Amino acid sequence: MYIANIVVLRIFLTWIPSINWQQQPIKAIREVTDLYLDIFRRFIPPIGGLDVSPIVALIVLNILQILVTNVLVSILG
C-alpha cells in the first residue's frame, strides 16, 4: 500500500534534524502525509513529546487493507 510506504518514509525523515521541510520533494511528502496524519493528531496527543499518531495511522491502514482484501475476495470469489 503506497500510503503506508509514504507514511513510513515521513517517519524516517523526521529523524534527520537538518532536513529542509520546505524543499521539494520533501515538502510534497509532508503535505500528503499531513492530510492523513492530522486526522489522528486531533485525537492523539503527543506522549512525552513523541508523536505516536503515525503508528496508529499505520495500524488503521493495515486494518483497512485487510478489510478491503477480504471484501474483494468474498465478492470475486
PyMOL Python script that loads the backbone (N, CA, C, O; Angstrom):
from pymol import cmd

cmd.read_pdbstr("""\
ATOM      1  N   MET A   1       0.856  -1.178   0.000  1.00  0.00           N
ATOM      2  CA  MET A   1       0.000   0.000   0.000  1.00  0.00           C
ATOM      3  C   MET A   1       0.900   1.237   0.000  1.00  0.00           C
ATOM      4  O   MET A   1       1.739   1.406   0.885  1.00  0.00           O
ATOM      5  N   TYR A   2       0.718   2.082  -0.983  1.00  0.00           N
ATOM      6  CA  TYR A   2       1.609   3.219  -1.178  1.00  0.00           C
ATOM      7  C   TYR A   2       1.507   4.264  -0.072  1.00  0.00           C
ATOM      8  O   TYR A   2       2.510   4.879   0.290  1.00  0.00           O
ATOM      9  N   ILE A   3       0.325   4.469   0.459  1.00  0.00           N
ATOM     10  CA  ILE A   3       0.163   5.470   1.518  1.00  0.00           C
ATOM     11  C   ILE A   3       0.990   5.073   2.735  1.00  0.00           C
ATOM     12  O   ILE A   3       1.654   5.913   3.342  1.00  0.00           O
ATOM     13  N   ALA A   4       0.950   3.810   3.083  1.00  0.00           N
ATOM     14  CA  ALA A   4       1.726   3.338   4.236  1.00  0.00           C
ATOM     15  C   ALA A   4       3.216   3.547   4.004  1.00  0.00           C
ATOM     16  O   ALA A   4       3.939   3.935   4.923  1.00  0.00           O
ATOM     17  N   ASN A   5       3.679   3.294   2.787  1.00  0.00           N
ATOM     18  CA  ASN A   5       5.101   3.494   2.480  1.00  0.00           C
ATOM     19  C   ASN A   5       5.498   4.957   2.624  1.00  0.00           C
ATOM     20  O   ASN A   5       6.583   5.264   3.117  1.00  0.00           O
ATOM     21  N   ILE A   6       4.631   5.847   2.198  1.00  0.00           N
ATOM     22  CA  ILE A   6       4.929   7.278   2.303  1.00  0.00           C
ATOM     23  C   ILE A   6       4.934   7.716   3.763  1.00  0.00           C
ATOM     24  O   ILE A   6       5.755   8.543   4.160  1.00  0.00           O
ATOM     25  N   VAL A   7       4.020   7.164   4.565  1.00  0.00           N
ATOM     26  CA  VAL A   7       3.987   7.493   6.000  1.00  0.00           C
ATOM     27  C   VAL A   7       5.272   7.001   6.666  1.00  0.00           C
ATOM     28  O   VAL A   7       5.859   7.718   7.478  1.00  0.00           O
ATOM     29  N   VAL A   8       5.709   5.807   6.337  1.00  0.00           N
ATOM     30  CA  VAL A   8       6.962   5.281   6.903  1.00  0.00           C
ATOM     31  C   VAL A   8       8.145   6.150   6.477  1.00  0.00           C
ATOM     32  O   VAL A   8       9.025   6.441   7.288  1.00  0.00           O
ATOM     33  N   LEU A   9       8.170   6.562   5.217  1.00  0.00           N
ATOM     34  CA  LEU A   9       9.221   7.463   4.750  1.00  0.00           C
ATOM     35  C   LEU A   9       9.203   8.758   5.549  1.00  0.00           C
ATOM     36  O   LEU A   9      10.254   9.268   5.937  1.00  0.00           O
ATOM     37  N   ARG A  10       8.020   9.284   5.792  1.00  0.00           N
ATOM     38  CA  ARG A  10       7.885  10.519   6.583  1.00  0.00           C
ATOM     39  C   ARG A  10       8.440  10.327   7.993  1.00  0.00           C
ATOM     40  O   ARG A  10       9.105  11.214   8.529  1.00  0.00           O
ATOM     41  N   ILE A  11       8.166   9.179   8.585  1.00  0.00           N
ATOM     42  CA  ILE A  11       8.685   8.888   9.932  1.00  0.00           C
ATOM     43  C   ILE A  11      10.215   8.917   9.916  1.00  0.00           C
ATOM     44  O   ILE A  11      10.835   9.530  10.785  1.00  0.00           O
ATOM     45  N   PHE A  12      10.815   8.259   8.938  1.00  0.00           N
ATOM     46  CA  PHE A  12      12.280   8.239   8.853  1.00  0.00           C
ATOM     47  C   PHE A  12      12.853   9.636   8.593  1.00  0.00           C
ATOM     48  O   PHE A  12      13.909   9.982   9.122  1.00  0.00           O
ATOM     49  N   LEU A  13      12.169  10.422   7.794  1.00  0.00           N
ATOM     50  CA  LEU A  13      12.654  11.773   7.501  1.00  0.00           C
ATOM     51  C   LEU A  13      12.667  12.654   8.748  1.00  0.00           C
ATOM     52  O   LEU A  13      13.503  13.551   8.859  1.00  0.00           O
ATOM     53  N   THR A  14      11.756  12.411   9.685  1.00  0.00           N
ATOM     54  CA  THR A  14      11.739  13.226  10.908  1.00  0.00           C
ATOM     55  C   THR A  14      12.961  12.957  11.775  1.00  0.00           C
ATOM     56  O   THR A  14      13.264  13.747  12.669  1.00  0.00           O
ATOM     57  N   TRP A  15      13.661  11.871  11.531  1.00  0.00           N
ATOM     58  CA  TRP A  15      14.864  11.555  12.296  1.00  0.00           C
ATOM     59  C   TRP A  15      16.083  12.315  11.790  1.00  0.00           C
ATOM     60  O   TRP A  15      17.149  12.247  12.400  1.00  0.00           O
ATOM     61  N   ILE A  16      15.940  13.029  10.696  1.00  0.00           N
ATOM     62  CA  ILE A  16      17.050  13.804  10.134  1.00  0.00           C
ATOM     63  C   ILE A  16      16.859  15.257  10.567  1.00  0.00           C
ATOM     64  O   ILE A  16      16.021  15.964  10.006  1.00  0.00           O
ATOM     65  N   PRO A  17      17.628  15.706  11.557  1.00  0.00           N
ATOM     66  CA  PRO A  17      17.385  17.040  12.122  1.00  0.00           C
ATOM     67  C   PRO A  17      17.649  18.190  11.155  1.00  0.00           C
ATOM     68  O   PRO A  17      17.058  19.260  11.305  1.00  0.00           O
ATOM     69  N   SER A  18      18.505  18.001  10.185  1.00  0.00           N
ATOM     70  CA  SER A  18      18.869  19.107   9.293  1.00  0.00           C
ATOM     71  C   SER A  18      18.009  19.162   8.032  1.00  0.00           C
ATOM     72  O   SER A  18      18.313  19.924   7.114  1.00  0.00           O
ATOM     73  N   ILE A  19      16.961  18.381   7.974  1.00  0.00           N
ATOM     74  CA  ILE A  19      16.156  18.315   6.750  1.00  0.00           C
ATOM     75  C   ILE A  19      15.385  19.617   6.538  1.00  0.00           C
ATOM     76  O   ILE A  19      14.877  20.213   7.488  1.00  0.00           O
ATOM     77  N   ASN A  20      15.307  20.039   5.300  1.00  0.00           N
ATOM     78  CA  ASN A  20      14.563  21.244   4.940  1.00  0.00           C
ATOM     79  C   ASN A  20      13.168  20.830   4.472  1.00  0.00           C
ATOM     80  O   ASN A  20      13.004  20.330   3.359  1.00  0.00           O
ATOM     81  N   TRP A  21      12.171  21.040   5.324  1.00  0.00           N
ATOM     82  CA  TRP A  21      10.803  20.601   5.034  1.00  0.00           C
ATOM     83  C   TRP A  21      10.123  21.469   3.978  1.00  0.00           C
ATOM     84  O   TRP A  21       9.021  21.147   3.533  1.00  0.00           O
ATOM     85  N   GLN A  22      10.756  22.551   3.576  1.00  0.00           N
ATOM     86  CA  GLN A  22      10.187  23.429   2.552  1.00  0.00           C
ATOM     87  C   GLN A  22      10.706  23.106   1.149  1.00  0.00           C
ATOM     88  O   GLN A  22      10.240  23.687   0.168  1.00  0.00           O
ATOM     89  N   GLN A  23      11.655  22.197   1.049  1.00  0.00           N
ATOM     90  CA  GLN A  23      12.271  21.860  -0.234  1.00  0.00           C
ATOM     91  C   GLN A  23      11.569  20.639  -0.834  1.00  0.00           C
ATOM     92  O   GLN A  23      11.240  19.687  -0.127  1.00  0.00           O
ATOM     93  N   GLN A  24      11.348  20.686  -2.156  1.00  0.00           N
ATOM     94  CA  GLN A  24      10.737  19.548  -2.855  1.00  0.00           C
ATOM     95  C   GLN A  24      11.784  18.450  -3.004  1.00  0.00           C
ATOM     96  O   GLN A  24      12.957  18.786  -3.164  1.00  0.00           O
ATOM     97  N   PRO A  25      11.455  17.195  -2.965  1.00  0.00           N
ATOM     98  CA  PRO A  25      10.144  16.580  -2.830  1.00  0.00           C
ATOM     99  C   PRO A  25       9.700  16.389  -1.382  1.00  0.00           C
ATOM    100  O   PRO A  25       8.612  15.870  -1.132  1.00  0.00           O
ATOM    101  N   ILE A  26      10.535  16.803  -0.427  1.00  0.00           N
ATOM    102  CA  ILE A  26      10.215  16.640   0.995  1.00  0.00           C
ATOM    103  C   ILE A  26       8.924  17.373   1.339  1.00  0.00           C
ATOM    104  O   ILE A  26       8.105  16.859   2.101  1.00  0.00           O
ATOM    105  N   LYS A  27       8.737  18.550   0.794  1.00  0.00           N
ATOM    106  CA  LYS A  27       7.537  19.336   1.064  1.00  0.00           C
ATOM    107  C   LYS A  27       6.288  18.586   0.598  1.00  0.00           C
ATOM    108  O   LYS A  27       5.275  18.580   1.298  1.00  0.00           O
ATOM    109  N   ALA A  28       6.350  17.966  -0.556  1.00  0.00           N
ATOM    110  CA  ALA A  28       5.205  17.211  -1.078  1.00  0.00           C
ATOM    111  C   ALA A  28       4.896  16.008  -0.185  1.00  0.00           C
ATOM    112  O   ALA A  28       3.731  15.709   0.076  1.00  0.00           O
ATOM    113  N   ILE A  29       5.921  15.332   0.273  1.00  0.00           N
ATOM    114  CA  ILE A  29       5.724  14.191   1.174  1.00  0.00           C
ATOM    115  C   ILE A  29       5.058  14.654   2.459  1.00  0.00           C
ATOM    116  O   ILE A  29       4.118  14.022   2.942  1.00  0.00           O
ATOM    117  N   ARG A  30       5.546  15.759   3.012  1.00  0.00           N
ATOM    118  CA  ARG A  30       4.956  16.295   4.240  1.00  0.00           C
ATOM    119  C   ARG A  30       3.496  16.661   4.039  1.00  0.00           C
ATOM    120  O   ARG A  30       2.651  16.329   4.870  1.00  0.00           O
ATOM    121  N   GLU A  31       3.193  17.343   2.938  1.00  0.00           N
ATOM    122  CA  GLU A  31       1.820  17.787   2.700  1.00  0.00           C
ATOM    123  C   GLU A  31       0.864  16.610   2.522  1.00  0.00           C
ATOM    124  O   GLU A  31      -0.245  16.622   3.055  1.00  0.00           O
ATOM    125  N   VAL A  32       1.287  15.609   1.783  1.00  0.00           N
ATOM    126  CA  VAL A  32       0.424  14.447   1.548  1.00  0.00           C
ATOM    127  C   VAL A  32       0.194  13.674   2.843  1.00  0.00           C
ATOM    128  O   VAL A  32      -0.935  13.290   3.147  1.00  0.00           O
ATOM    129  N   THR A  33       1.255  13.449   3.598  1.00  0.00           N
ATOM    130  CA  THR A  33       1.100  12.669   4.827  1.00  0.00           C
ATOM    131  C   THR A  33       0.378  13.452   5.910  1.00  0.00           C
ATOM    132  O   THR A  33      -0.367  12.866   6.696  1.00  0.00           O
ATOM    133  N   ASP A  34       0.577  14.752   5.969  1.00  0.00           N
ATOM    134  CA  ASP A  34      -0.119  15.545   6.984  1.00  0.00           C
ATOM    135  C   ASP A  34      -1.630  15.513   6.808  1.00  0.00           C
ATOM    136  O   ASP A  34      -2.365  15.563   7.794  1.00  0.00           O
ATOM    137  N   LEU A  35      -2.102  15.430   5.579  1.00  0.00           N
ATOM    138  CA  LEU A  35      -3.543  15.321   5.361  1.00  0.00           C
ATOM    139  C   LEU A  35      -4.115  14.113   6.087  1.00  0.00           C
ATOM    140  O   LEU A  35      -5.186  14.191   6.690  1.00  0.00           O
ATOM    141  N   TYR A  36      -3.407  13.011   6.029  1.00  0.00           N
ATOM    142  CA  TYR A  36      -3.849  11.783   6.687  1.00  0.00           C
ATOM    143  C   TYR A  36      -3.517  11.787   8.185  1.00  0.00           C
ATOM    144  O   TYR A  36      -4.370  11.447   9.005  1.00  0.00           O
ATOM    145  N   LEU A  37      -2.303  12.163   8.543  1.00  0.00           N
ATOM    146  CA  LEU A  37      -1.882  12.102   9.940  1.00  0.00           C
ATOM    147  C   LEU A  37      -2.622  13.107  10.827  1.00  0.00           C
ATOM    148  O   LEU A  37      -2.831  12.847  12.012  1.00  0.00           O
ATOM    149  N   ASP A  38      -3.014  14.236  10.270  1.00  0.00           N
ATOM    150  CA  ASP A  38      -3.727  15.242  11.061  1.00  0.00           C
ATOM    151  C   ASP A  38      -5.053  14.728  11.589  1.00  0.00           C
ATOM    152  O   ASP A  38      -5.535  15.207  12.615  1.00  0.00           O
ATOM    153  N   ILE A  39      -5.652  13.758  10.904  1.00  0.00           N
ATOM    154  CA  ILE A  39      -6.879  13.128  11.406  1.00  0.00           C
ATOM    155  C   ILE A  39      -6.607  12.510  12.770  1.00  0.00           C
ATOM    156  O   ILE A  39      -7.409  12.665  13.691  1.00  0.00           O
ATOM    157  N   PHE A  40      -5.508  11.827  12.905  1.00  0.00           N
ATOM    158  CA  PHE A  40      -5.165  11.143  14.150  1.00  0.00           C
ATOM    159  C   PHE A  40      -4.576  12.097  15.185  1.00  0.00           C
ATOM    160  O   PHE A  40      -4.757  11.898  16.386  1.00  0.00           O
ATOM    161  N   ARG A  41      -3.886  13.114  14.734  1.00  0.00           N
ATOM    162  CA  ARG A  41      -3.292  14.083  15.662  1.00  0.00           C
ATOM    163  C   ARG A  41      -4.353  14.868  16.423  1.00  0.00           C
ATOM    164  O   ARG A  41      -4.087  15.370  17.515  1.00  0.00           O
ATOM    165  N   ARG A  42      -5.552  14.978  15.857  1.00  0.00           N
ATOM    166  CA  ARG A  42      -6.642  15.669  16.565  1.00  0.00           C
ATOM    167  C   ARG A  42      -7.064  14.916  17.815  1.00  0.00           C
ATOM    168  O   ARG A  42      -7.520  15.527  18.782  1.00  0.00           O
ATOM    169  N   PHE A  43      -6.918  13.591  17.807  1.00  0.00           N
ATOM    170  CA  PHE A  43      -7.405  12.758  18.900  1.00  0.00           C
ATOM    171  C   PHE A  43      -6.307  12.179  19.776  1.00  0.00           C
ATOM    172  O   PHE A  43      -6.561  11.777  20.912  1.00  0.00           O
ATOM    173  N   ILE A  44      -5.084  12.136  19.253  1.00  0.00           N
ATOM    174  CA  ILE A  44      -3.984  11.509  19.986  1.00  0.00           C
ATOM    175  C   ILE A  44      -2.921  12.554  20.276  1.00  0.00           C
ATOM    176  O   ILE A  44      -2.183  12.964  19.381  1.00  0.00           O
ATOM    177  N   PRO A  45      -2.845  12.984  21.531  1.00  0.00           N
ATOM    178  CA  PRO A  45      -1.816  13.981  21.871  1.00  0.00           C
ATOM    179  C   PRO A  45      -0.435  13.326  21.930  1.00  0.00           C
ATOM    180  O   PRO A  45      -0.330  12.117  22.140  1.00  0.00           O
ATOM    181  N   PRO A  46       0.611  14.111  21.748  1.00  0.00           N
ATOM    182  CA  PRO A  46       1.967  13.557  21.894  1.00  0.00           C
ATOM    183  C   PRO A  46       2.170  12.995  23.301  1.00  0.00           C
ATOM    184  O   PRO A  46       1.680  13.558  24.280  1.00  0.00           O
ATOM    185  N   ILE A  47       2.879  11.904  23.387  1.00  0.00           N
ATOM    186  CA  ILE A  47       3.160  11.264  24.675  1.00  0.00           C
ATOM    187  C   ILE A  47       4.625  11.503  24.989  1.00  0.00           C
ATOM    188  O   ILE A  47       5.504  10.956  24.323  1.00  0.00           O
ATOM    189  N   GLY A  48       4.890  12.313  25.999  1.00  0.00           N
ATOM    190  CA  GLY A  48       6.266  12.636  26.359  1.00  0.00           C
ATOM    191  C   GLY A  48       7.016  13.323  25.226  1.00  0.00           C
ATOM    192  O   GLY A  48       8.221  13.127  25.072  1.00  0.00           O
ATOM    193  N   GLY A  49       6.317  14.122  24.437  1.00  0.00           N
ATOM    194  CA  GLY A  49       6.931  14.817  23.321  1.00  0.00           C
ATOM    195  C   GLY A  49       7.073  13.966  22.068  1.00  0.00           C
ATOM    196  O   GLY A  49       7.620  14.421  21.063  1.00  0.00           O
ATOM    197  N   LEU A  50       6.579  12.729  22.125  1.00  0.00           N
ATOM    198  CA  LEU A  50       6.686  11.810  20.990  1.00  0.00           C
ATOM    199  C   LEU A  50       5.331  11.697  20.300  1.00  0.00           C
ATOM    200  O   LEU A  50       4.327  11.387  20.942  1.00  0.00           O
ATOM    201  N   ASP A  51       5.304  11.947  18.997  1.00  0.00           N
ATOM    202  CA  ASP A  51       4.080  11.862  18.207  1.00  0.00           C
ATOM    203  C   ASP A  51       3.845  10.410  17.821  1.00  0.00           C
ATOM    204  O   ASP A  51       4.560   9.866  16.979  1.00  0.00           O
ATOM    205  N   VAL A  52       2.846   9.778  18.430  1.00  0.00           N
ATOM    206  CA  VAL A  52       2.541   8.372  18.147  1.00  0.00           C
ATOM    207  C   VAL A  52       1.433   8.228  17.098  1.00  0.00           C
ATOM    208  O   VAL A  52       1.040   7.111  16.762  1.00  0.00           O
ATOM    209  N   SER A  53       0.937   9.341  16.587  1.00  0.00           N
ATOM    210  CA  SER A  53      -0.142   9.272  15.604  1.00  0.00           C
ATOM    211  C   SER A  53       0.245   8.496  14.338  1.00  0.00           C
ATOM    212  O   SER A  53      -0.618   7.824  13.773  1.00  0.00           O
ATOM    213  N   PRO A  54       1.496   8.554  13.864  1.00  0.00           N
ATOM    214  CA  PRO A  54       1.832   7.742  12.685  1.00  0.00           C
ATOM    215  C   PRO A  54       1.701   6.235  12.938  1.00  0.00           C
ATOM    216  O   PRO A  54       1.352   5.482  12.030  1.00  0.00           O
ATOM    217  N   ILE A  55       1.977   5.804  14.156  1.00  0.00           N
ATOM    218  CA  ILE A  55       1.842   4.380  14.478  1.00  0.00           C
ATOM    219  C   ILE A  55       0.384   3.965  14.378  1.00  0.00           C
ATOM    220  O   ILE A  55       0.064   2.942  13.773  1.00  0.00           O
ATOM    221  N   VAL A  56      -0.500   4.760  14.971  1.00  0.00           N
ATOM    222  CA  VAL A  56      -1.932   4.469  14.913  1.00  0.00           C
ATOM    223  C   VAL A  56      -2.417   4.550  13.465  1.00  0.00           C
ATOM    224  O   VAL A  56      -3.224   3.726  13.035  1.00  0.00           O
ATOM    225  N   ALA A  57      -1.933   5.530  12.720  1.00  0.00           N
ATOM    226  CA  ALA A  57      -2.327   5.686  11.315  1.00  0.00           C
ATOM    227  C   ALA A  57      -1.919   4.456  10.503  1.00  0.00           C
ATOM    228  O   ALA A  57      -2.686   4.000   9.655  1.00  0.00           O
ATOM    229  N   LEU A  58      -0.743   3.922  10.745  1.00  0.00           N
ATOM    230  CA  LEU A  58      -0.307   2.720  10.033  1.00  0.00           C
ATOM    231  C   LEU A  58      -1.138   1.506  10.416  1.00  0.00           C
ATOM    232  O   LEU A  58      -1.443   0.672   9.564  1.00  0.00           O
ATOM    233  N   ILE A  59      -1.507   1.398  11.682  1.00  0.00           N
ATOM    234  CA  ILE A  59      -2.362   0.292  12.121  1.00  0.00           C
ATOM    235  C   ILE A  59      -3.723   0.372  11.439  1.00  0.00           C
ATOM    236  O   ILE A  59      -4.254  -0.642  10.984  1.00  0.00           O
ATOM    237  N   VAL A  60      -4.286   1.575  11.368  1.00  0.00           N
ATOM    238  CA  VAL A  60      -5.581   1.761  10.709  1.00  0.00           C
ATOM    239  C   VAL A  60      -5.468   1.409   9.229  1.00  0.00           C
ATOM    240  O   VAL A  60      -6.355   0.745   8.691  1.00  0.00           O
ATOM    241  N   LEU A  61      -4.404   1.837   8.560  1.00  0.00           N
ATOM    242  CA  LEU A  61      -4.212   1.478   7.153  1.00  0.00           C
ATOM    243  C   LEU A  61      -4.121  -0.031   6.967  1.00  0.00           C
ATOM    244  O   LEU A  61      -4.665  -0.573   6.005  1.00  0.00           O
ATOM    245  N   ASN A  62      -3.441  -0.705   7.875  1.00  0.00           N
ATOM    246  CA  ASN A  62      -3.310  -2.154   7.794  1.00  0.00           C
ATOM    247  C   ASN A  62      -4.671  -2.829   7.965  1.00  0.00           C
ATOM    248  O   ASN A  62      -5.000  -3.761   7.231  1.00  0.00           O
ATOM    249  N   ILE A  63      -5.449  -2.365   8.918  1.00  0.00           N
ATOM    250  CA  ILE A  63      -6.793  -2.922   9.130  1.00  0.00           C
ATOM    251  C   ILE A  63      -7.668  -2.689   7.906  1.00  0.00           C
ATOM    252  O   ILE A  63      -8.389  -3.589   7.476  1.00  0.00           O
ATOM    253  N   LEU A  64      -7.607  -1.493   7.347  1.00  0.00           N
ATOM    254  CA  LEU A  64      -8.394  -1.195   6.141  1.00  0.00           C
ATOM    255  C   LEU A  64      -7.974  -2.085   4.975  1.00  0.00           C
ATOM    256  O   LEU A  64      -8.821  -2.553   4.214  1.00  0.00           O
ATOM    257  N   GLN A  65      -6.690  -2.316   4.834  1.00  0.00           N
ATOM    258  CA  GLN A  65      -6.206  -3.174   3.758  1.00  0.00           C
ATOM    259  C   GLN A  65      -6.748  -4.594   3.919  1.00  0.00           C
ATOM    260  O   GLN A  65      -7.165  -5.215   2.941  1.00  0.00           O
ATOM    261  N   ILE A  66      -6.743  -5.100   5.134  1.00  0.00           N
ATOM    262  CA  ILE A  66      -7.265  -6.446   5.398  1.00  0.00           C
ATOM    263  C   ILE A  66      -8.762  -6.504   5.100  1.00  0.00           C
ATOM    264  O   ILE A  66      -9.235  -7.444   4.462  1.00  0.00           O
ATOM    265  N   LEU A  67      -9.505  -5.497   5.564  1.00  0.00           N
ATOM    266  CA  LEU A  67     -10.946  -5.476   5.332  1.00  0.00           C
ATOM    267  C   LEU A  67     -11.278  -5.408   3.849  1.00  0.00           C
ATOM    268  O   LEU A  67     -12.126  -6.160   3.369  1.00  0.00           O
ATOM    269  N   VAL A  68     -10.631  -4.531   3.131  1.00  0.00           N
ATOM    270  CA  VAL A  68     -10.904  -4.385   1.693  1.00  0.00           C
ATOM    271  C   VAL A  68     -10.531  -5.656   0.949  1.00  0.00           C
ATOM    272  O   VAL A  68     -11.259  -6.090   0.056  1.00  0.00           O
ATOM    273  N   THR A  69      -9.404  -6.255   1.309  1.00  0.00           N
ATOM    274  CA  THR A  69      -8.989  -7.501   0.677  1.00  0.00           C
ATOM    275  C   THR A  69     -10.010  -8.606   0.918  1.00  0.00           C
ATOM    276  O   THR A  69     -10.369  -9.333  -0.009  1.00  0.00           O
ATOM    277  N   ASN A  70     -10.479  -8.736   2.155  1.00  0.00           N
ATOM    278  CA  ASN A  70     -11.469  -9.763   2.471  1.00  0.00           C
ATOM    279  C   ASN A  70     -12.780  -9.534   1.736  1.00  0.00           C
ATOM    280  O   ASN A  70     -13.396 -10.490   1.265  1.00  0.00           O
ATOM    281  N   VAL A  71     -13.215  -8.290   1.629  1.00  0.00           N
ATOM    282  CA  VAL A  71     -14.450  -7.985   0.904  1.00  0.00           C
ATOM    283  C   VAL A  71     -14.292  -8.319  -0.569  1.00  0.00           C
ATOM    284  O   VAL A  71     -15.178  -8.931  -1.164  1.00  0.00           O
ATOM    285  N   LEU A  72     -13.177  -7.924  -1.160  1.00  0.00           N
ATOM    286  CA  LEU A  72     -12.949  -8.221  -2.579  1.00  0.00           C
ATOM    287  C   LEU A  72     -12.853  -9.725  -2.837  1.00  0.00           C
ATOM    288  O   LEU A  72     -13.365 -10.210  -3.846  1.00  0.00           O
ATOM    289  N   VAL A  73     -12.218 -10.450  -1.956  1.00  0.00           N
ATOM    290  CA  VAL A  73     -12.113 -11.898  -2.124  1.00  0.00           C
ATOM    291  C   VAL A  73     -13.499 -12.537  -2.031  1.00  0.00           C
ATOM    292  O   VAL A  73     -13.819 -13.438  -2.807  1.00  0.00           O
ATOM    293  N   SER A  74     -14.313 -12.081  -1.096  1.00  0.00           N
ATOM    294  CA  SER A  74     -15.646 -12.666  -0.956  1.00  0.00           C
ATOM    295  C   SER A  74     -16.555 -12.322  -2.134  1.00  0.00           C
ATOM    296  O   SER A  74     -17.405 -13.123  -2.521  1.00  0.00           O
ATOM    297  N   ILE A  75     -16.372 -11.122  -2.706  1.00  0.00           N
ATOM    298  CA  ILE A  75     -17.193 -10.723  -3.847  1.00  0.00           C
ATOM    299  C   ILE A  75     -16.739 -11.422  -5.129  1.00  0.00           C
ATOM    300  O   ILE A  75     -17.555 -11.928  -5.899  1.00  0.00           O
ATOM    301  N   LEU A  76     -15.430 -11.440  -5.341  1.00  0.00           N
ATOM    302  CA  LEU A  76     -14.895 -12.001  -6.576  1.00  0.00           C
ATOM    303  C   LEU A  76     -14.655 -13.501  -6.531  1.00  0.00           C
ATOM    304  O   LEU A  76     -14.428 -14.140  -7.558  1.00  0.00           O
ATOM    305  N   GLY A  77     -14.709 -14.049  -5.333  1.00  0.00           N
ATOM    306  CA  GLY A  77     -14.557 -15.499  -5.189  1.00  0.00           C
ATOM    307  C   GLY A  77     -13.160 -15.876  -5.233  1.00  0.00           C
ATOM    308  O   GLY A  77     -12.837 -17.059  -5.128  1.00  0.00           O
TER     309      GLY A  77
END
""", "prot")
cmd.dss("prot")
cmd.show_as("cartoon", "prot")
cmd.util.cbc("prot")
cmd.orient("prot")
